[in-house]
Amino acid sequence: MLRVAAVQYAVGEDVAENLATALRMVGQAVEAGAEVVVLPEFGNHVSWYADREHARRHAQRLEGEFVSSLAACAAEAGIYLMVNCTLLREDGRVGGTNVLIGPDGSVLAVSDKQVLMGSERDHIDPAVDRIAPVDTPVGRLGLYSCMDGVIYETPRMLAVEGAQVLLNSLNSFALDEASLHVPVRAVENKVWVVAANKVGPLVPDHSIDAVARRVGVPVEALHGAGESQIVAPDGTVVAMGPRTGEAVVVADIDVTLADDKTRPDGTHLMAARRPDLYGPIAEAPRGRTAPPGAAEVRAAVLSPADDAELPDLLARAVGAGAQLVVLPERAALPPAEIVALLAGTTARAVTSVVDDDGVHVGLVLSGHGVEHAQPQLHADGAAPGQRIDVLPTPWGRLAVVVGDDALFPETFRLAALADADVVAVPFSVAERHDLDLMLLERAAENRLNLAVASRPHPEHGAGGLIPLSADFTLWGDWAGPFQGVISRPDPVPAESGVTVATLRPACAVNRFVSRGTDVVDGRPWHLASALVSQRTAELVRD
C-alpha cells in the first residue's frame, strides 16, 4: 500500500508567502504519513497577470528558490512531491509546469501543460513536447494539469504508456472537475488519480470584479472549487476534500489495482484499442465544415424488461413524437419488423445485429429500410469496422457507436471529428460508472448529444439521453445564470420502458469551452503519437 496526499490551499500574488504556504501544507501531508504529495496548479502566483511580461517576471526557474526550497523539503521528508508553477523554460517560453521531485530532492520530470484554458493563453505558452510516465519504486507516475484532464487525450496517453497513478494539479472554479472530469480519467483508463485543486480567489482582489464581468460569472464563483480527491481505478472516490478551506486529502492505495484493465466480460480496455483507426486524432485540426443541425429533435431510448416489449415500446416512442429511437444492442426485434413499425412516419430507429459474417453492426432504419450501417470498430473475432461514418438527416448529422465501442474515448472523438451532432449508442451497461462518468464525459468533451439505450442493469442503470446545453462558452453570453459548471451536460437517465427527451443538434457546432479553448480542435494533436502508435499497442498486449 502507498499513502498519497492531494493538498488544497489558496495562492495569492506574494510568491514568498505562497512558498511558505506550500511548505507548511507539505509538512502537514508528511505528518499524515504521505509518501507521494500533489500540490495545486500555479502554486507560485495567482493565475492572473496584467500581460505576458508580468507573467514572465513571476515565472520560476528550476534552480530558483521556489522549486529548490520544495525540493529540499521533499528530500528531508523522503517523499515524491509534484509541484506546479509557471516556469521559465530553456527556449524562452513560460510554461504552466509540473515538476516531479524525488525523495532525494532531485528533479525527476518536468512536464508543461498541453491544453491552455481561456485567459491562460494570454499569459503562458503551451507544451511543445511531452514526457512519458515516470517509473519509480512506488509506481509509474503520470503528470498532467487541470484543462489537460477536461478532455481525454493527455491522461489517455499516459495510461496507454503504462502509468498506474496519475497526478493532476488543478486551478479551477468549475464544480464539474470533481463531479466528472477528475474521476472519469481514473475509470476510463483503470488507473489511480490524485488531484489537488485550489481554494480561495483565483484572481487578485483588485481585478476580480472586472474579470467576473468579462468572464460572465459571479465574483464568488471565481474561487477555487476545492474538492481535491483520490480516485480508484473503478471510479470510486476514496477520499475528497471540502469545497472551501485548506485540506490534506490522504488515502492508502494499492497501486497494483491499476494493472487490471479488464471489464466484467473480460474485455481488456488497453489491448482492445485500435490505434490504426485513430490517425485523425493526431492530425492538424481542419475545423468543422458541416452546417449546424436543427435547434431541437425529440429522441427516445428503449429499456425493456423483456425484449418482447420492444414493438409496443417503439410504437409508444414514435407516438410521443420521437424522430430518433435507440434500442439496446442486439435487440430481439428483427430489422424488418422495425421498418414495418416505422412505415408512414418520419422517425428513425437505431438497433444492432450480428450479420451473417459474424460482424456486430449498428443499423439506422426508417420506414423505407436500412439507411446506414456502422460495423463495430473494437471487436473480437469477425473483422471489425474501419471508421466512423456519419448519416445526414433532416435534423442533424447522426453517428452510431456500437456496443463496446462506447468504452473507448477515441471512438467519440472520431465521431466529433466527422462533425456528428448526435450519437446513437445501442449498448449494454455493465459497470457502475459506464453512464454517469464515461458516457457523460463523451458528450461533454466532444460536444455531442447522446442517446444511449441499454437493457436495465440491476445496479447500474439503463442508458439515457444527454442533451447539450446552449450555455457553454465562458467569456460569452449565457441565457441563464452561471451554475459553476463549465462543460458537464445534464443527462436524462433512462427509466424502464420509454424515455423521451429533447436533444439539441445545433449546439454541437460550438466547441469553445472558453475564449480560444476548443475542446475538439484544441486537443494536443501534435503530441498525440502515443495514441496512434502500433508499438505502444503491442507493448500493452505483451
Residue pairs with C-beta under 8 A, 6 or more apart in sequence:
1 252
1 253
1 254
2 35
2 36
2 138
2 139
2 165
2 252
2 253
2 254
2 255
3 32
3 33
3 34
3 35
3 36
3 250
3 251
3 252
3 253
4 34
4 35
4 36
4 37
4 38
4 165
4 192
4 194
4 230
4 250
4 251
4 253
5 29
5 32
5 34
5 36
5 37
5 38
5 194
5 248
5 249
5 250
6 38
6 194
6 195
6 196
6 197
6 228
6 229
6 230
6 239
6 241
6 248
6 249
7 25
7 26
7 28
7 29
7 37
7 38
7 39
7 40
7 196
7 228
7 247
7 248
7 249
8 40
8 196
8 197
8 198
8 199
8 224
8 226
8 228
8 241
8 246
8 247
8 249
9 21
9 22
9 25
9 40
9 198
9 199
9 200
9 246
10 21
10 198
10 199
10 200
10 201
10 224
10 246
11 18
11 21
11 40
11 42
11 43
11 44
11 45
11 46
11 198
11 200
12 18
12 46
12 200
12 201
12 204
13 45
13 46
13 204
15 44
15 45
15 58
15 66
18 43
18 44
18 45
19 44
19 65
19 66
19 69
19 70
22 39
22 43
22 70
22 83
23 69
23 70
23 73
25 39
25 246
25 248
26 37
26 39
26 70
26 73
26 74
26 77
26 79
26 81
27 73
28 248
29 37
29 79
29 248
29 250
30 37
30 77
30 79
32 248
32 250
33 250
34 79
34 248
34 250
35 79
35 80
35 138
36 79
36 80
36 81
36 82
36 138
36 141
36 165
36 167
36 194
37 74
37 79
37 80
37 81
37 82
38 82
38 167
38 168
38 169
38 194
38 195
38 196
39 81
39 82
39 83
39 84
39 169
39 196
40 84
40 169
40 170
40 171
40 196
40 197
40 198
40 224
40 228
41 47
41 84
41 96
41 145
41 146
41 169
41 170
41 171
41 198
42 84
42 85
42 86
42 96
42 171
42 198
43 83
43 84
43 85
43 169
44 58
44 59
44 60
44 66
44 85
44 86
45 58
45 85
45 86
46 201
46 202
46 203
46 204
47 120
47 171
47 202
47 203
48 119
48 123
48 202
48 203
48 204
48 207
48 211
49 55
49 58
49 122
49 123
51 122
51 123
52 94
52 122
52 123
54 123
55 86
55 94
55 123
55 124
56 88
56 94
58 86
59 85
59 86
59 87
59 88
59 94
60 66
60 67
60 85
60 86
60 87
60 88
61 67
61 87
61 88
62 87
62 99
62 107
62 110
66 85
67 83
67 85
67 87
67 99
67 101
67 107
70 81
70 83
70 101
71 81
71 101
71 105
71 106
71 107
72 105
73 81
74 80
74 81
74 101
74 102
74 103
74 105
75 103
75 104
75 105
77 103
78 103
79 103
80 100
80 101
80 102
80 103
80 108
80 136
80 138
80 141
81 100
81 101
82 98
82 99
82 100
82 101
82 143
82 167
82 169
83 98
83 99
83 101
84 96
84 97
84 98
84 99
84 145
84 169
85 97
85 99
86 94
86 95
86 96
86 97
86 124
87 94
87 95
87 96
87 97
87 99
87 110
87 112
88 94
89 95
89 97
89 112
89 125
91 128
93 112
93 124
93 125
93 128
94 123
94 124
94 125
95 112
95 113
95 124
95 125
95 126
95 127
96 112
96 113
96 116
96 120
96 124
96 145
97 110
97 111
97 112
97 113
98 109
98 110
98 111
98 112
98 113
98 143
98 144
98 145
98 167
98 169
99 107
99 109
99 110
100 107
100 108
100 109
100 110
100 111
100 134
100 141
100 143
100 167
101 107
101 108
102 108
102 136
108 134
108 136
109 131
109 134
109 143
110 131
111 127
111 130
111 131
111 143
111 144
112 125
112 126
112 127
112 128
112 129
113 120
113 124
113 126
113 127
113 144
113 145
113 146
113 147
113 148
114 126
114 127
114 130
114 144
114 148
114 153
114 154
114 524
114 527
115 126
115 147
115 148
115 150
115 151
115 154
115 517
115 522
115 523
115 524
116 124
116 126
116 147
116 516
116 517
117 146
117 147
117 150
117 513
117 514
117 517
118 215
118 474
118 475
118 514
118 515
118 516
118 517
119 514
119 515
120 147
121 515
121 516
121 517
126 524
127 524
127 527
129 527
130 154
130 157
130 524
130 527
131 143
132 158
132 161
132 530
133 140
133 141
133 142
133 158
133 161
133 162
133 163
133 164
134 140
134 141
134 142
134 143
138 255
139 164
139 165
139 255
139 258
140 162
140 163
140 164
140 165
141 163
141 164
141 165
141 166
141 167
142 155
142 158
142 159
142 161
142 163
142 165
142 166
142 167
142 191
143 158
143 166
143 167
144 154
144 155
144 158
144 166
144 167
144 168
145 168
145 169
145 170
146 168
146 169
146 170
146 171
146 172
146 177
147 517
148 154
148 155
148 168
148 524
149 155
149 168
149 177
149 181
149 182
149 185
149 195
150 177
150 181
150 445
150 486
150 487
150 513
150 519
151 445
151 519
151 522
151 523
152 185
152 188
152 409
152 413
152 441
152 445
153 281
153 413
153 523
153 524
153 528
153 531
154 524
155 166
155 168
155 185
155 189
155 193
156 188
156 189
156 409
156 410
156 531
157 527
157 528
157 530
157 531
158 166
159 166
159 189
159 190
159 191
159 270
160 270
160 273
160 530
160 531
160 536
160 537
160 540
161 530
161 536
162 539
162 540
163 189
163 191
163 258
164 191
164 192
164 255
164 256
164 258
164 259
165 191
165 192
165 193
165 194
165 253
165 255
165 258
166 185
166 186
166 189
166 191
166 192
166 193
166 194
167 194
168 182
168 185
168 193
168 194
168 195
168 196
169 195
169 196
170 177
170 182
170 195
170 196
170 197
170 198
170 224
170 228
171 197
171 198
171 202
171 224
172 197
172 198
172 224
172 225
173 202
173 217
173 221
173 222
173 223
173 224
173 225
173 484
174 181
174 225
174 484
174 485
174 486
174 487
175 225
175 483
175 484
175 485
176 444
176 484
176 485
176 486
176 487
176 488
177 195
177 197
177 225
177 227
178 197
178 225
178 226
178 227
178 229
178 240
179 488
180 437
180 440
180 441
180 444
180 488
181 441
181 444
181 487
181 488
182 193
182 195
182 229
182 231
183 193
183 229
183 231
183 235
183 237
183 433
183 437
184 235
184 433
184 437
184 438
184 440
184 441
185 191
185 193
185 231
186 192
186 193
186 231
186 232
186 233
186 234
186 235
187 231
187 233
187 234
187 235
187 431
187 433
187 437
187 438
188 269
188 407
188 409
188 437
188 438
188 441
189 233
189 269
190 233
190 234
190 258
190 260
190 261
190 269
191 233
191 258
192 230
192 231
192 232
192 233
192 253
192 255
192 257
192 258
193 229
193 230
193 231
194 230
195 228
195 229
195 230
195 231
196 228
196 249
197 224
197 225
197 226
197 227
197 228
197 241
198 224
198 226
199 223
199 224
199 225
199 226
199 243
199 244
199 245
199 246
200 223
200 224
201 208
201 222
201 223
202 222
202 223
202 224
203 211
203 212
203 222
208 219
208 222
209 219
211 222
212 218
212 219
212 221
212 222
214 475
215 222
215 474
215 475
216 474
216 475
216 476
216 477
216 478
216 482
217 474
217 482
218 481
218 482
221 482
221 484
223 244
225 243
225 484
226 241
226 242
226 243
226 244
226 245
226 247
227 240
227 241
227 242
227 243
228 240
228 241
228 247
228 249
229 237
229 239
229 240
229 241
229 249
230 237
230 238
230 239
230 240
230 249
230 250
230 251
230 253
231 237
231 238
232 238
232 253
232 257
233 257
233 258
233 260
234 431
234 432
234 433
235 432
235 433
235 437
238 251
238 253
239 249
239 250
239 251
240 249
241 247
241 249
261 268
261 269
261 270
261 271
262 268
262 269
263 269
263 407
263 430
263 431
264 430
264 431
265 430
267 404
267 407
269 407
269 408
270 540
271 537
271 540
271 541
272 378
272 380
272 404
272 408
273 378
273 408
273 410
273 537
273 540
274 377
274 378
274 384
274 408
274 410
275 531
275 532
275 533
275 534
275 536
275 537
276 532
276 534
277 377
277 386
277 387
277 410
277 414
278 410
278 414
278 531
278 532
279 532
280 414
280 417
281 410
281 413
281 414
281 417
281 523
281 525
281 528
281 531
281 532
282 525
282 526
282 528
282 529
282 531
282 532
283 525
284 525
284 526
285 518
285 520
285 521
285 522
285 523
285 525
287 521
288 419
288 509
288 511
289 419
290 397
290 419
292 396
292 421
292 505
292 506
292 508
292 509
293 395
293 396
293 397
293 421
293 422
293 505
293 506
293 508
294 394
294 395
294 396
294 505
294 506
295 504
295 505
295 506
296 502
296 503
296 504
296 505
297 323
297 324
297 395
297 396
297 422
297 502
297 503
297 505
298 320
298 321
298 322
298 323
298 324
298 500
298 501
298 502
298 503
299 322
299 323
299 324
299 325
299 326
299 422
299 449
299 451
299 465
299 500
299 501
299 502
299 503
300 317
300 320
300 322
300 324
300 325
300 326
300 451
300 465
300 498
300 499
300 500
300 501
301 325
301 326
301 451
301 452
301 453
301 463
301 464
301 465
301 494
301 498
301 499
302 310
302 313
302 314
302 317
302 325
302 326
302 327
302 328
302 331
302 453
302 497
302 498
303 328
303 453
303 454
303 455
303 456
303 462
303 463
303 494
303 495
303 496
303 497
303 498
303 499
304 310
304 313
304 328
304 331
304 455
304 496
304 497
305 456
305 496
307 331
307 332
307 333
307 455
308 332
309 497
310 327
310 331
310 332
310 333
311 333
311 337
311 341
313 497
313 498
314 325
314 327
314 333
314 338
314 341
314 349
315 341
316 497
316 498
317 325
317 347
317 498
317 500
318 325
318 341
318 342
318 345
318 347
320 498
320 500
321 500
322 347
322 500
323 346
323 347
323 348
323 395
324 347
324 348
324 349
324 350
324 395
324 398
324 422
324 424
324 451
324 503
325 347
325 348
325 349
325 350
326 349
326 350
326 351
326 424
326 425
326 426
326 451
326 452
326 453
326 463
327 333
327 338
327 349
327 350
327 351
327 352
327 426
327 453
328 426
328 427
328 428
328 453
328 454
328 455
328 463
329 351
329 352
329 360
329 402
329 403
329 426
329 427
329 428
329 453
329 454
330 352
330 353
330 354
330 360
330 403
330 426
331 351
331 352
331 426
333 351
335 351
335 353
335 363
335 365
335 370
338 349
338 351
338 365
339 365
339 366
339 367
339 368
339 369
339 370
341 349
342 348
342 349
342 365
342 366
342 367
343 367
344 367
345 367
346 366
346 394
347 366
347 367
348 364
348 365
348 366
348 371
348 393
348 398
349 364
349 365
349 366
350 362
350 363
350 364
350 365
350 400
350 424
350 426
350 451
350 453
351 362
351 363
351 365
351 426
352 360
352 361
352 362
352 363
352 376
352 402
352 403
352 426
353 360
353 361
353 363
354 360
354 361
355 361
357 382
357 383
358 381
358 382
359 375
359 376
359 379
359 382
359 383
359 384
359 385
360 375
360 376
360 379
360 382
360 402
360 403
361 373
361 374
361 375
361 376
361 402
362 373
362 374
362 375
362 376
362 400
362 401
362 402
362 424
362 426
363 370
363 372
363 373
363 374
363 400
364 370
364 371
364 372
364 373
364 374
364 391
364 398
364 400
364 424
365 371
371 391
372 389
372 391
372 398
372 400
374 385
374 388
374 389
374 399
374 400
374 401
374 402
375 384
375 385
375 386
375 402
376 384
376 385
376 402
376 403
376 404
376 405
377 384
377 385
377 386
377 387
377 388
377 402
377 405
377 408
377 411
378 384
378 404
378 405
378 407
378 408
378 411
379 385
379 404
387 414
388 399
388 401
388 411
388 414
388 415
388 418
388 420
389 399
389 418
390 397
390 398
390 399
390 415
390 418
390 419
390 420
391 397
391 398
391 399
391 400
392 398
395 422
395 505
396 421
396 422
396 505
396 506
396 508
397 418
397 419
397 420
397 421
397 422
397 505
398 420
398 421
398 422
398 423
398 424
399 415
399 418
399 420
399 422
399 423
399 424
400 423
400 424
400 425
400 426
401 411
401 412
401 415
401 423
401 424
401 425
401 427
402 426
403 426
403 427
403 428
405 411
406 412
406 425
406 427
406 434
406 438
406 439
406 442
406 452
407 434
407 438
409 441
409 442
409 445
410 531
412 423
412 442
412 445
412 446
412 448
413 446
413 520
413 523
415 423
415 446
415 448
416 446
416 447
416 448
416 511
416 520
417 520
420 448
420 508
421 448
421 449
421 505
421 506
421 508
421 509
422 448
422 449
422 450
422 451
422 503
422 505
422 508
423 442
423 448
423 449
423 450
423 451
424 451
424 453
425 439
425 450
425 451
425 452
425 453
425 463
426 453
427 434
427 452
427 453
427 454
427 463
428 454
428 455
428 457
429 435
429 454
429 455
429 457
429 460
429 461
429 462
429 463
430 457
430 460
431 460
432 459
432 460
434 460
434 461
435 452
435 460
435 461
435 463
435 464
435 491
435 493
436 461
436 491
439 450
439 452
439 466
440 466
440 488
440 489
440 491
442 448
442 450
443 449
443 450
443 466
443 468
443 489
443 491
444 487
444 488
444 489
444 519
445 487
445 519
446 519
446 520
447 468
447 472
447 507
447 508
447 510
447 511
447 519
447 520
448 468
448 508
449 465
449 466
449 467
449 468
449 503
449 504
449 505
449 507
449 508
450 465
450 466
451 465
451 466
451 503
452 463
452 464
452 465
452 466
452 494
453 463
453 494
454 461
454 462
454 463
454 494
455 462
456 462
456 496
461 493
461 494
462 493
462 494
462 495
462 496
463 494
463 499
464 491
464 492
464 493
464 494
464 499
465 491
465 492
465 494
465 499
465 500
465 501
465 503
466 489
466 491
466 492
467 489
467 490
467 492
467 501
467 502
467 503
467 504
467 507
468 489
468 503
468 504
468 507
468 508
469 489
469 490
469 504
469 507
470 479
470 504
470 507
471 478
471 479
471 480
471 482
472 487
472 507
472 510
472 512
472 513
473 510
473 512
473 513
473 514
473 515
474 486
474 513
474 514
474 515
475 514
475 515
476 512
476 515
486 513
486 514
487 513
487 519
492 499
492 501
493 499
511 518
511 519
511 520
511 521
512 518
512 519
513 519
530 536
